[in-house]
Amino acid sequence: MKNNKAGGKSMVTPKWKHFLDIPNRPMPEMGITPRISIWNKNKSTLWYYPPVKKKYKVPVFLIYSLINTPVILDLGPGNSLIEAFVKEGFEVYLIDFGSPGYEDGDTTIDDYIVKYIKAGVRRALLHSGASEISIMGFCLGGTIATMYAAIADEPIRNLILSVTPIDFSESPVFDQWQASIKDGSANFDEVIDTFKIIPASGVKDGIRLITSPIYFSPYLSLLNQADNEQYVQNWRRFNAWTNGHVPLSGAAAKQLADDLIKNNRLVKGRLKVKGKKAKIENIDANVLVVASEHDRLVPQEMISPIMKLLRCNDKTYTLLQSGHASNNYAGVLPQYLKEWLPQRSSPIKTLK
């Protein structure tokens, strides 16, 4: 920043001027791909995004993490995975779990799987008239999608897991937390039972503990691109999402800690959902597993072990050169999806 005095006035470089003015500008719109609410339960909504022109018989059902809003999947025009799907000709369904309150403190992971995801998938199949469906889960949403696919009666054609933690025996980032939970020195049950939920601020602080060394680097990128309006708008949308955590129900938090972090039951084949065994080997869908080489939150060590546990004939592992959350879809499907999903989604044949 130049601060030369000329005629008693401070001279600020154009980029700094743009940078300092950013907070004064109206916030750009987010989540504007056309959609329709087709089902509701408690705080949750099942959204339907109609395709520009339907080209595939198998719709896509999206499951995002419980601790973030799913708006990252539809940040804005030209920067939206959902927009890319509908342009490509896919029907898209998104289960939005909403923001749980004190009264939802007893909602377990089993409840999310059976009462929300399973019921939502059935509603989506009915709405679409499809005989099969693709499930795509992101981060913790992918972990839950895996649990669901392992017990599902619904016809899942494809399962796509994006930066999804599966094996909690190898957790380079959470190692100290994990050790404390396993040996009992970190036990938050009493606090959780009192407050019923982990508030959004608590979720945010927990994530910041992990990502703090790199948390401020995006602001340097913003300064460098402060005079690029499109970049600024996309950055502000993405930044709003990163700060838009939602509360986590106490029962779900306790179940995640016990089933995954402490006992690693999903990998060991000992997980049960409402009394039904949820073994990864039971998944018979086509499976695409996506990891990111520079992912600090969910490194490959937590993702890749699923490949040895899957017994399905069609399984693919893809490693991207990116971090945990991509915020640039450029209005088209990323290449790894474009190469894998369409051919497995029953293209609709048209007469020439």
Secondary structure, 3 states (H helix, E strand, C coil): CCCEEECCEEECCHHHHHHHHHHHCCCCCCCCCCCEEEEEECCEEEEEECCCCCCECCCEEEECCCCECHHHHHCECCECHHHHHHHHCCCEEEEECCCCCHHHCCCCHHHHHHHHHHHHHHHHHHHHCCCCEEEEEECHHHHHHHHHHHHCCCCEEEEEEECCCCCCCCCCCCHHHHHHHHHCCCCCHHHHHHHCEECHHHHHHHHHHHHHHHHCHHHHHHHHCCCCHHHHHHHHHHHHHHCCECCEEHHHHHHHHHHHHHCCHHHHCCCEECCEECCHHHCCCEEEEEEECCCCCCCHHHCCCHHHHCCCCCEEEEEECCCCCCCCCCCCCCHHHHHHCHHHCCECCCCC
